[in-house]
Amino acid sequence: MVPSAIIGFLTHCLREGGTLPELVRDYTVQAMNGLDTLPHYQGTVYHSEHVQDLAGLVAQLKPGQLVSDRGFLSTSASAEQGLGCCVLWL
């Protein structure tokens, strides 16, 4: 298991366009290769996100909109598991 600090650093670099150190770059390539072996999933997924401006975020999103992220993003097919407790429907 990779420590969450490494995952956080990696995701920050991917989102902000920073240079990845060799060790982290190697881990990134291995993770992406592993993800490529998984079957494609089609359906609704849920993701928990802490935001300061919820109204602003909701105003930007539309039902059915594809959302992408440069970093690794955890999701779940289960609303309760993916969101932890509260469910916000858009």
Long-range contacts (C-beta under 8 A, 24 or more apart in sequence): 2-27, 7-72, 10-71, 10-72, 11-71, 11-72, 12-71, 14-70, 14-71, 14-72, 15-69, 15-70, 15-71, 17-70, 31-72, 41-77, 43-77, 44-77, 45-75, 45-76, 45-77, 45-82, 46-75, 46-76, 46-77, 46-78, 46-79, 46-81, 46-82, 46-83, 46-87, 47-73, 47-74, 47-75, 47-76, 47-82, 47-83, 48-82, 48-83, 48-84, 58-90, 61-90, 62-90, 63-90
